[in-house]
């Protein structure tokens, strides 16, 4: 079983003195059991604590069985699993079975991240396969002993230079684009184009006009992937729905805009029927609470969910 500390998250910004402590604990349990909040079965809630407005949420240890057979034609499965162990130290992996199945145990949010990570990777391989089948190039001979560190790069060399492909969760992509684009592309001449298909965004990276050195595109790709993994473990999304009427969406947007200045690390994405709020758990919680109070004063009976 994973250590309790590995299954516990710290929540700040819990409204203090607004509700009875037991009621607030129940609300926290309900909130963090919702799948849309990247939650799961809650083992324990510690609230109140010594620190004002801070709660500790401990998730139950979860176990899942993953089917890795989809990757066997592209990777040495043992290498892939070893890479996943390095990326997800909170998880405990069982023995790899002959059918490609492997059991994984650990905190629910981390298991969810692992599933999402593998789904994105599988989708990327599927897209690569479809593109290859459309081309008239001579098929490459299959190699049974690819190293993960080579294959995961998806490098394609052509007459114009090196290209790379990165598949990201769309919410993660929006957050990276807003807050980390300059940092990731600093001192490089790499051009990035994106294609979004629902929850998945595919980035195509290639050399710019100044023809950077051969490894520059790859280094940018690796930076993006590393940042993506960090954000998978720290970001939370809350959706504010225009439940009464889309006619009120201007009021919602104005309120979110006025509150946003106090939460510089929160990303607000408006849509026709709702607004997505993405950021750290504490920041998103505080942001939506503040928006809720303002909305209730402008639109009686309305509550942000």
Residue pairs with C-beta under 8 A, 6 or more apart in sequence:
1 61
1 105
2 61
2 90
2 91
2 92
2 105
2 106
2 107
4 58
6 90
6 106
6 107
6 110
7 43
7 58
7 59
7 60
7 61
7 90
7 106
7 107
8 56
8 57
8 58
8 59
9 56
9 57
9 59
9 109
9 281
10 54
10 55
10 56
11 28
11 54
11 55
11 56
11 57
11 281
11 282
11 285
12 51
12 53
12 54
12 282
13 53
13 282
13 283
13 285
13 286
13 289
14 24
14 28
14 47
14 53
14 54
14 55
14 285
15 24
15 53
15 289
16 48
16 52
16 53
18 24
19 27
21 47
21 48
24 47
25 45
25 47
25 55
28 42
28 45
28 47
28 55
28 57
29 42
29 45
31 37
31 39
32 39
32 40
32 42
32 57
32 59
33 39
33 40
33 41
33 42
36 237
36 239
37 236
37 237
37 238
38 109
38 112
38 236
39 59
39 108
39 109
40 59
40 60
40 62
40 107
40 108
40 109
40 112
41 59
41 60
41 62
41 108
42 57
42 58
42 59
42 60
43 58
43 59
43 60
43 61
44 56
44 57
44 58
45 55
45 56
45 57
45 58
46 55
46 56
46 58
47 55
47 56
48 55
49 55
49 56
59 107
59 108
59 109
60 108
61 105
61 106
61 107
62 105
62 106
62 107
62 108
62 111
63 103
63 104
63 105
64 103
64 104
64 105
64 111
64 115
65 101
65 102
65 103
65 104
66 101
66 102
66 103
66 104
66 114
66 115
66 118
67 100
67 101
68 77
68 80
68 81
68 96
68 100
68 101
68 102
68 118
69 99
69 100
69 101
70 100
70 122
70 125
71 77
71 80
71 100
71 121
71 122
71 125
72 100
73 142
74 125
74 146
74 151
75 146
75 148
75 151
76 144
76 145
76 146
76 147
76 148
77 96
77 100
78 96
79 146
79 147
79 148
80 148
81 93
81 96
81 102
82 148
83 148
83 149
83 152
84 91
84 93
84 114
84 117
85 91
85 93
87 117
87 229
88 106
88 110
88 113
88 114
90 106
90 107
90 110
91 104
91 105
91 106
91 110
91 111
91 114
92 104
92 105
92 106
93 102
93 103
93 104
94 102
94 103
94 104
94 105
95 102
96 102
104 111
104 114
109 233
110 233
113 232
113 233
116 169
116 232
117 229
117 232
120 167
120 168
120 169
120 200
121 152
121 167
123 167
123 200
124 154
124 165
124 167
124 202
127 165
127 167
127 202
128 154
128 165
132 139
153 164
153 218
153 221
154 164
154 165
155 162
155 163
155 164
155 218
156 162
156 163
156 164
156 165
157 163
160 206
160 207
161 206
161 207
161 211
161 217
162 206
162 207
162 214
162 217
162 218
163 204
163 205
163 206
163 217
164 204
164 205
164 206
164 217
164 218
164 220
164 221
165 202
165 203
165 204
165 205
166 202
166 203
166 205
166 221
166 224
166 225
166 228
167 200
167 201
167 202
167 203
168 176
168 200
168 201
168 202
168 203
168 224
168 228
169 199
169 200
169 201
169 228
169 232
170 196
170 198
170 199
170 200
170 201
171 199
171 235
171 237
171 276
171 278
172 228
172 231
172 232
172 235
173 194
173 196
173 201
173 203
174 267
174 269
174 278
175 231
175 235
175 267
175 278
175 279
176 184
176 224
176 227
176 228
176 231
178 267
179 265
179 267
180 227
184 220
184 223
184 224
184 227
185 192
185 220
188 212
188 216
188 219
188 220
189 207
189 208
189 209
189 210
189 211
189 212
189 216
190 205
190 206
190 207
190 208
190 212
190 216
190 217
190 220
191 205
191 206
191 207
191 208
192 203
192 204
192 205
192 220
193 203
193 204
194 201
194 202
194 203
194 204
195 201
195 202
195 204
196 202
203 224
205 217
205 220
205 221
206 217
207 216
207 217
234 280
234 281
235 278
235 279
235 280
236 278
236 279
236 280
236 281
236 284
237 276
237 277
237 278
237 284
238 276
238 277
238 284
238 285
238 287
238 288
239 274
239 275
239 276
239 277
239 305
240 252
240 256
240 274
240 275
240 276
240 277
240 288
240 291
240 304
240 305
241 273
241 274
241 305
242 248
242 249
242 252
242 273
242 274
243 302
243 305
244 299
244 302
246 272
246 273
248 299
248 302
249 270
249 272
249 273
251 295
251 298
251 299
252 270
252 275
252 291
252 295
253 270
253 275
255 291
255 294
255 295
255 298
256 268
256 270
256 275
256 277
256 291
257 268
258 294
259 287
259 290
259 291
259 294
260 266
260 268
260 287
262 290
263 279
263 283
263 286
263 287
265 279
265 280
265 283
266 277
266 278
266 279
266 283
266 284
266 287
267 276
267 277
267 278
267 279
268 275
268 276
268 277
269 275
269 276
269 277
269 278
277 284
277 287
277 288
278 284
279 287
288 304
291 304
292 303
292 304
295 302
295 303
295 304
296 302
296 303
